[in-house]
Amino acid sequence: MQADKTLTGGQALVRLLANYGVDTVFGIPGVHTLELYRGLPGSGIRHVLTRHEQGAGFMADGYARVTGKPGVCFVITGPGVTNAATAIGQAHADSIPLLVISSVNHTASLGKGWGCLHETQDQRAMTAPITAFSALALSAEDLPQLIARAFAVFDGERPRPVHISVPLDVLAAPVARDWSAEVRRRPGRGLPGGEALQQAAGKLMGARRPMIIAGGGALEAGPQLQALAERLAAPLFTSVAGKGLLAPQHPLHAGATLCVEPGWQLIGQADVVLAVGTELADTDFWRERLPISGELIRVDIDARKFNDFYPCAVALQGDARQSLAALLQRLPEQAREAAAAVDAAAVDSVASLKAAIEGGQAPLQRIHQAILARIAAVLPDDAFISTDMTQLAYSGNYLFASRAPRSWLHPTGYGTLGYGLPAGIGAKLGAPQRPGLVLVGDGGFLYTAQELATAVEELDSPLVVLLWNNDALGQIRDDMLGLDIEPVGVMPRNPDFAALAGAFGCAVRQPQSLDALEHDLRAGFAHPGVTLIELKHACAL
């Protein structure tokens, strides 16, 4: 190890990240990131070699969703940044803390158009619209301030990606002083004002049919949400990102069902809706607007959400867990018998909702129901599921009941294909003790199939990839047919997926029935490595 006085900017930056608690980075070394890689040996940070920068971004995203910590990736100037941009956009849409460190050309060449390797005219401008901020470090002394600012976003604001570009000369030059241990104060998110909390409590106490919608911003507030739902006798809906916040067997668990007609009907009956840590976005609800006719109370860290598409009667800006705890202090305990802890009408409405969804599915969704039931039968209690943009996952968003938060990872807002596999790998690396399942269609799988190489190389505990192969871009084909458009470009010729996975070193299974699927899933969760299960659409009929 070099003496501190001879640290380069790249070495000092890696040490600084380690002091902020970063233990894993995803990336592909290149000629423009060599000085970052000089700092990795001895840092305590694990480097995970991905096979594409988009995969690095998605793996960091999956790592962040499961651990709650920022995911970090190193990418090269120019094409590394543009390759990672899709993953950055996905993390931005879903409020995921992602730190992207990239190189950029030498300071003297920036914006000059000299034709340098990997040159872009303004690299920062490419990522600025899809990050909380995108910054250029013009000197090594800029780096501790920029990293502190990034972690302030992750810890104190709505968590979104940050991109920091570091010129090659800044990475390579010795630092004037060692700032690698300068971890600055990390802010919290705070509490709403007492007057707003009291106003919200008053509206909730006076409500006849209160209901709750919780999103990804409420993932640390599960106990408070349950206590609030029980005290108010309020059905609790979640967004897709909030799946698992209430145990599926709880009588007030309405699930992520606001994307289907029975859910819309029920939320329309609420006279007061408490929305916690959710955008109330149409990508969660599959319609332009929820039929919320009652008063809306919103708890959110992002003040811009209070008067957007759903203006609220009371705005509570602050941390979800702390805000709900403060709200509970202002709501009187209800004198209820232990056997009647929740209001019968609310319980009945949730039971009716579940029955309507269970019995009201179209033929394709009934196939999905059958597959998801087999998954639920064998899925280990602590497992997570990472999903791609595929019809099986769309059904699972509302039909599959997650048992805990951070257990259903889905690219909701940006909706990018190719997310499921690399995000599942990143989640496994963040929580190696948790079995993982990837749900992916044949179209999305081919976007990032090369990351099987990373999975086989890095994983020694169960990751099962369930490939739903209908030999089509099924959703787009169905959309074309629904609009009376002759299908074009939606029936591709697929490779031999079993041979492909075998070539990477995966265990491979191809069940021909639902019983065989259940058996193969069980075997996959017992296998200390990666298993690909190819399920043909016809086999599920």
C-alpha positions in Angstrom: 0.0 0.0 0.0 1.3 3.4 -0.9 1.8 6.0 1.8 -1.1 8.3 2.2 0.8 11.3 0.7 1.2 9.5 -2.6 -2.5 8.4 -3.0 -3.9 9.2 -6.4 -7.3 10.7 -6.7 -8.7 7.4 -7.8 -7.2 5.6 -4.8 -8.5 8.2 -2.3 -12.0 8.1 -3.8 -12.2 4.3 -3.4 -11.0 4.6 0.2 -13.6 7.3 0.8 -16.4 5.1 -0.5 -15.2 2.3 1.8 -15.4 4.7 4.7 -19.0 5.5 3.8 -19.8 1.8 4.1 -19.6 0.8 0.5 -18.8 -3.0 0.4 -19.5 -3.9 -3.3 -19.1 -2.2 -6.6 -20.3 -3.4 -10.0 -18.5 -2.7 -13.2 -16.1 -3.5 -16.1 -12.6 -2.2 -15.9 -11.4 -0.2 -18.9 -8.6 1.9 -20.0 -10.3 5.0 -18.6 -11.0 3.6 -15.1 -7.6 2.0 -14.3 -6.9 4.5 -11.6 -10.2 3.6 -9.8 -9.1 -0.1 -10.0 -5.7 0.8 -8.5 -7.5 1.6 -5.3 -9.6 -1.5 -5.0 -7.0 -4.1 -3.6 -6.9 -3.8 0.1 -9.9 -1.5 0.3 -12.4 -4.1 1.6 -14.7 -3.4 -1.4 -15.7 -6.4 -3.5 -15.7 -5.8 -7.2 -18.2 -7.7 -9.3 -17.4 -8.0 -13.0 -20.4 -7.6 -15.1 -20.6 -8.3 -18.9 -22.2 -5.0 -19.9 -22.5 -1.6 -18.2 -26.3 -1.8 -18.3 -25.9 -5.0 -16.2 -23.7 -3.2 -13.8 -26.4 -0.6 -13.2 -29.2 -3.1 -12.9 -27.1 -5.2 -10.4 -26.4 -2.1 -8.3 -30.2 -1.4 -8.4 -31.1 -4.9 -7.2 -28.4 -4.7 -4.5 -29.9 -1.4 -3.3 -33.5 -2.6 -3.3 -32.7 -5.7 -1.2 -30.2 -4.1 1.2 -31.6 -0.5 1.5 -28.0 0.7 0.9 -26.8 2.6 -2.2 -25.7 0.5 -5.1 -22.5 1.6 -6.7 -21.0 1.0 -10.1 -17.8 2.1 -11.9 -18.1 2.7 -15.7 -15.9 4.2 -18.3 -16.2 7.5 -20.1 -18.6 7.8 -23.0 -20.0 4.3 -24.0 -19.8 3.1 -20.5 -22.1 6.0 -19.3 -24.5 5.6 -22.2 -24.7 1.9 -21.7 -25.5 2.4 -18.0 -28.0 5.2 -18.8 -31.0 2.9 -19.1 -30.3 1.5 -15.6 -29.8 5.0 -14.3 -33.2 6.0 -15.7 -34.9 2.9 -14.1 -33.4 3.8 -10.7 -34.5 7.4 -11.1 -38.1 6.4 -11.9 -38.3 4.0 -9.0 -36.4 6.2 -6.4 -33.5 3.8 -6.0 -30.2 5.1 -4.4 -27.6 4.4 -7.1 -24.1 6.0 -7.3 -22.5 5.9 -10.7 -18.8 6.9 -10.7 -17.4 7.3 -14.2 -14.3 8.7 -15.7 -14.3 11.5 -18.3 -11.6 12.7 -20.7 -8.7 14.9 -19.5 -9.8 18.3 -18.1 -8.0 20.2 -20.9 -10.0 18.4 -23.6 -13.5 18.8 -22.2 -15.9 20.3 -24.6 -13.2 20.9 -27.2 -14.3 18.2 -29.7 -10.7 17.0 -30.2 -11.8 13.4 -31.1 -10.4 11.9 -27.9 -11.2 8.2 -27.1 -14.7 7.8 -25.8 -15.3 11.6 -26.1 -18.7 13.2 -25.6 -19.3 16.9 -25.8 -21.0 17.1 -22.4 -21.2 13.9 -20.5 -22.8 15.4 -17.5 -25.7 16.7 -19.6 -26.5 13.1 -20.7 -27.3 11.9 -17.2 -28.6 15.1 -15.6 -32.3 14.5 -16.5 -32.2 11.0 -15.0 -30.3 11.7 -11.7 -30.8 13.7 -8.6 -27.7 15.4 -9.7 -24.8 14.8 -12.2 -21.6 16.5 -11.4 -18.0 16.9 -12.8 -15.1 16.8 -10.3 -12.6 19.3 -11.7 -10.1 18.6 -8.9 -9.5 15.9 -6.4 -10.6 18.3 -3.7 -14.1 18.3 -5.2 -14.6 14.6 -4.5 -15.3 14.5 -0.8 -17.9 17.2 -1.1 -19.6 15.5 -4.1 -19.6 12.1 -2.3 -21.1 13.8 0.8 -23.7 15.4 -1.3 -24.6 12.1 -2.9 -25.1 10.4 0.4 -27.1 13.4 1.6 -29.5 12.6 -1.3 -29.6 8.9 -0.4 -30.2 9.6 3.4 -32.0 12.8 3.5 -34.0 13.3 0.3 -36.0 11.2 -2.1 -33.3 8.6 -3.0 -32.4 8.8 -6.6 -29.3 8.1 -8.7 -26.2 10.3 -8.6 -23.6 10.4 -11.4 -20.1 11.8 -10.7 -17.7 12.2 -13.6 -14.0 12.3 -12.8 -11.4 13.4 -15.4 -8.6 11.1 -16.2 -6.0 13.5 -14.9 -7.9 14.0 -11.6 -8.0 10.3 -11.1 -4.3 9.8 -11.8 -2.8 12.8 -10.0 -1.5 12.5 -6.4 -3.8 14.2 -3.9 -2.5 17.2 -2.0 -3.8 15.8 1.2 -5.5 12.6 2.3 -9.3 13.3 2.6 -10.3 9.6 2.2 -11.5 9.4 5.8 -13.6 12.6 5.7 -17.1 11.1 6.1 -19.3 14.0 6.5 -22.6 14.2 8.5 -25.4 12.2 6.9 -28.7 13.9 7.4 -32.0 12.3 8.3 -35.3 13.0 6.7 -37.0 14.6 9.7 -40.6 15.0 10.8 -43.6 17.1 9.6 -44.8 20.0 11.7 -47.0 19.3 14.7 -49.9 21.3 13.3 -50.1 19.3 10.1 -49.8 16.1 12.1 -52.7 17.1 14.3 -54.8 18.1 11.3 -54.2 14.7 9.6 -55.0 12.9 12.9 -58.3 14.8 13.1 -59.3 13.9 9.6 -58.4 10.2 10.1 -60.3 10.0 13.4 -63.4 11.5 11.7 -63.3 9.2 8.7 -66.0 6.6 8.2 -64.1 4.6 5.6 -60.4 5.4 5.8 -58.0 3.5 3.6 -54.2 3.5 3.2 -51.9 3.3 0.2 -48.2 2.7 0.9 -45.4 2.7 -1.6 -41.6 2.2 -1.8 -41.0 5.2 0.3 -42.6 3.4 3.3 -40.4 0.2 3.2 -39.0 0.9 6.7 -42.5 1.7 8.2 -44.1 -1.7 8.1 -44.9 -1.9 11.9 -46.3 1.6 12.0 -48.5 0.9 8.9 -49.9 -2.2 10.5 -50.6 -0.4 13.8 -52.3 2.5 11.9 -54.4 0.2 9.7 -55.6 -1.7 12.8 -56.3 1.4 14.8 -58.3 3.0 12.0 -59.8 -0.3 10.7 -58.4 0.8 7.3 -57.7 -1.6 4.4 -54.0 -1.2 3.4 -53.2 -1.2 -0.3 -49.6 -1.0 -1.6 -47.9 0.0 -4.8 -45.8 -2.7 -6.5 -42.7 -1.3 -4.8 -44.5 -1.5 -1.4 -45.4 -5.2 -1.7 -44.9 -7.1 1.6 -45.5 -4.2 3.9 -48.3 -6.1 5.6 -48.4 -9.9 6.0 -50.6 -11.5 3.3 -52.7 -13.3 5.9 -53.6 -10.0 7.7 -57.4 -9.3 7.3 -56.7 -5.7 6.2 -54.1 -6.7 3.6 -55.5 -5.4 0.3 -52.2 -6.0 -1.6 -51.0 -4.3 -4.7 -54.5 -4.6 -6.3 -55.1 -1.0 -7.4 -54.3 -2.0 -10.9 -57.5 -4.1 -11.3 -61.2 -3.2 -11.3 -62.1 -4.6 -7.8 -59.3 -2.5 -6.3 -60.4 0.6 -8.1 -64.0 0.0 -6.8 -62.9 -0.3 -3.2 -60.6 2.7 -3.1 -63.4 4.7 -4.6 -65.4 4.1 -1.5 -62.9 5.7 0.8 -63.8 9.1 2.4 -60.2 9.7 3.5 -57.1 8.1 1.9 -53.7 8.2 3.6 -50.9 7.8 0.9 -47.5 7.1 2.3 -44.3 7.2 0.3 -46.0 6.7 -3.1 -46.2 8.7 -6.3 -49.6 7.4 -7.0 -48.3 6.8 -10.5 -50.2 5.4 -13.4 -47.5 2.7 -13.9 -48.7 1.1 -10.7 -52.4 1.4 -11.3 -52.7 0.7 -15.1 -55.1 3.7 -15.6 -54.7 7.4 -15.9 -56.2 8.2 -12.5 -57.4 6.4 -9.4 -61.0 7.2 -8.5 -60.1 8.8 -5.2 -63.1 10.9 -4.3 -62.4 11.4 -0.6 -59.9 13.7 1.1 -56.2 12.8 0.5 -53.5 13.0 3.1 -50.0 12.4 1.8 -46.8 11.5 3.7 -43.7 12.0 1.4 -40.2 13.2 1.5 -40.6 14.9 -1.9 -42.5 18.1 -1.5 -43.2 18.2 -5.2 -45.7 15.3 -4.8 -48.1 17.3 -2.6 -49.7 19.3 -5.4 -49.2 17.2 -8.5 -51.8 15.0 -10.2 -53.4 14.3 -6.8 -53.5 17.5 -4.7 -53.8 16.7 -1.0 -55.8 18.1 1.8 -52.9 17.7 4.3 -49.2 17.4 3.4 -46.9 15.7 5.8 -43.3 16.1 4.6 -40.8 13.8 6.3 -39.6 10.3 6.9 -42.4 7.7 6.6 -41.6 5.7 9.7 -41.1 8.7 11.9 -44.1 10.5 10.5 -46.4 7.6 11.1 -45.1 7.0 14.6 -45.9 10.7 15.3 -49.3 10.3 13.8 -50.1 7.3 15.9 -49.3 9.3 19.0 -52.0 11.7 18.1 -54.6 9.0 17.4 -56.4 7.6 20.5 -56.2 3.9 21.1 -59.5 2.2 20.2 -61.1 0.2 22.9 -61.4 -3.1 21.1 -61.7 -6.7 22.3 -58.7 -8.8 21.3 -60.9 -11.0 19.1 -62.4 -8.0 17.3 -59.2 -6.0 16.7 -60.5 -4.7 13.3 -63.8 -3.4 12.1 -65.9 -6.2 10.5 -67.0 -4.0 7.6 -63.4 -3.3 6.6 -62.4 -6.9 6.9 -65.4 -8.0 4.8 -64.5 -5.4 2.1 -61.0 -6.8 1.8 -62.2 -10.4 1.8 -64.6 -9.5 -1.0 -61.8 -7.8 -2.9 -59.6 -10.9 -2.8 -62.5 -13.2 -3.8 -63.3 -11.0 -6.8 -59.7 -11.0 -8.0 -59.3 -14.7 -7.4 -62.3 -15.6 -9.4 -62.3 -12.9 -12.0 -59.2 -13.6 -14.1 -59.1 -14.0 -17.9 -57.7 -17.2 -19.4 -54.1 -16.1 -19.7 -54.1 -14.7 -16.2 -55.5 -18.0 -14.9 -52.5 -19.7 -16.4 -50.3 -17.2 -14.5 -52.3 -17.9 -11.3 -51.5 -21.6 -11.6 -47.8 -20.9 -12.1 -47.6 -18.4 -9.3 -49.4 -20.8 -6.9 -46.7 -23.5 -7.6 -44.0 -20.8 -6.9 -45.7 -19.9 -3.6 -45.9 -23.5 -2.6 -42.1 -24.0 -2.7 -40.6 -20.5 -2.3 -38.5 -20.3 0.8 -39.8 -17.9 3.4 -36.9 -15.5 3.1 -36.6 -15.6 -0.7 -36.9 -12.6 -3.0 -38.2 -12.4 -6.5 -36.7 -10.2 -9.2 -38.9 -9.7 -12.2 -38.7 -8.4 -15.8 -41.2 -6.8 -18.0 -43.1 -9.9 -18.8 -46.8 -10.9 -18.7 -46.2 -13.5 -15.9 -44.7 -10.7 -13.7 -47.5 -8.2 -14.6 -49.9 -10.7 -13.2 -47.7 -11.4 -10.2 -47.6 -7.7 -9.4 -51.1 -8.1 -8.0 -51.7 -11.8 -7.8 -48.6 -12.8 -5.9 -48.5 -12.0 -2.2 -45.1 -11.0 -0.9 -44.3 -12.1 2.6 -42.0 -9.2 3.5 -40.7 -5.9 2.1 -37.8 -5.8 -0.3 -38.9 -9.2 -1.6 -40.5 -8.3 -5.0 -38.2 -6.3 -7.3 -39.9 -5.0 -10.4 -38.9 -2.2 -12.9 -42.2 -0.3 -12.5 -41.7 3.3 -13.6 -39.3 3.1 -16.5 -40.4 -0.3 -17.4 -37.3 -1.5 -19.1 -36.7 -5.0 -20.5 -33.7 -6.9 -19.3 -33.9 -5.8 -15.7 -34.9 -9.1 -14.0 -31.7 -11.2 -14.3 -29.0 -8.6 -13.4 -31.1 -7.1 -10.7 -31.6 -10.6 -9.2 -27.8 -11.2 -9.3 -27.2 -7.9 -7.6 -29.8 -8.7 -4.9 -28.1 -12.1 -4.3 -24.8 -10.3 -3.8 -26.4 -7.9 -1.4 -28.2 -10.6 0.5 -26.4 -13.9 -0.3 -28.2 -15.8 2.5 -31.6 -15.2 0.7 -32.6 -17.6 -2.1 -33.5 -15.7 -5.2 -36.0 -16.2 -8.1 -35.9 -14.4 -11.4 -39.1 -14.2 -13.4 -38.3 -13.2 -17.0 -39.8 -13.6 -20.5 -37.9 -14.8 -23.5 -37.7 -11.3 -25.0 -36.4 -9.6 -21.9 -34.0 -12.4 -21.1 -32.1 -11.8 -24.4 -31.4 -8.2 -23.4 -29.1 -9.2 -20.6 -28.6 -13.0 -20.9 -24.8 -12.5 -20.9 -25.0 -11.7 -17.2 -25.5 -15.4 -16.6 -21.7 -15.5 -16.8 -21.5 -13.1 -13.8 -24.1 -15.2 -11.9 -22.2 -18.5 -12.4 -18.9 -16.9 -11.6 -20.0 -15.1 -8.4 -22.8 -17.1 -6.8 -22.6 -20.2 -4.6 -26.1 -20.2 -3.2 -29.5 -20.6 -4.9 -30.6 -18.3 -7.7 -33.4 -19.8 -9.9 -34.1 -18.2 -13.2 -37.7 -19.0 -14.4 -37.8 -18.3 -18.1 -41.4 -17.9 -19.3 -41.0 -18.7 -23.0 -44.0 -18.0 -25.2 -41.8 -17.5 -28.3 -43.1 -14.0 -28.7 -43.1 -10.5 -27.4 -46.4 -11.5 -26.0 -47.7 -8.3 -24.5 -46.9 -6.3 -27.6 -48.4 -8.9 -29.8 -51.6 -8.9 -27.7 -51.7 -5.1 -27.8 -51.4 -5.1 -31.5 -54.2 -7.5 -31.9 -56.3 -5.6 -29.5 -55.9 -2.5 -31.6 -56.5 -4.4 -34.9 -52.9 -4.0 -36.0 -51.4 -6.8 -37.9 -48.6 -8.2 -35.7 -45.1 -7.1 -36.9 -41.8 -7.8 -35.2 -43.3 -9.7 -32.3 -42.6 -13.3 -33.2 -38.8 -13.7 -33.1 -36.8 -16.8 -33.6 -35.4 -17.8 -30.2 -32.2 -19.7 -29.5 -32.0 -23.0 -27.7 -32.2 -21.5 -24.2 -31.3 -24.7 -22.5 -28.1 -25.1 -24.5 -27.3 -21.4 -24.0 -27.7 -21.6 -20.2 -25.7 -24.9 -20.1 -22.9 -23.2 -22.0 -22.7 -20.6 -19.2 -22.5 -23.4 -16.6 -26.1 -23.2 -15.2 -28.1 -26.2 -14.1 -30.9 -26.5 -16.6 -34.5 -27.9 -16.3 -37.4 -27.9 -18.8 -40.5 -29.0 -17.0 -43.4 -30.2 -19.1 -46.2 -29.8 -16.6 -47.1 -27.7 -13.5 -46.3 -30.7 -11.2 -42.8 -30.9 -12.9 -42.4 -27.2 -12.5 -43.0 -27.4 -8.8 -40.5 -30.3 -8.5 -37.9 -28.4 -10.5 -38.3 -25.2 -8.5 -37.8 -27.1 -5.3 -34.6 -28.7 -6.7 -33.4 -25.2 -7.9 -33.8 -23.8 -4.4 -31.7 -26.6 -3.1 -28.9 -26.1 -5.7 -26.0 -24.0 -4.5 -25.7 -22.0 -7.7 -27.7 -20.9 -10.7 -30.6 -22.9 -12.2 -32.4 -22.0 -15.4 -35.9 -23.4 -15.7 -37.4 -22.9 -19.1 -41.2 -23.1 -19.0 -42.9 -23.2 -22.3 -46.3 -21.5 -22.5 -47.9 -24.7 -23.8 -46.7 -26.7 -20.8 -48.8 -24.5 -18.5 -52.1 -25.2 -20.2 
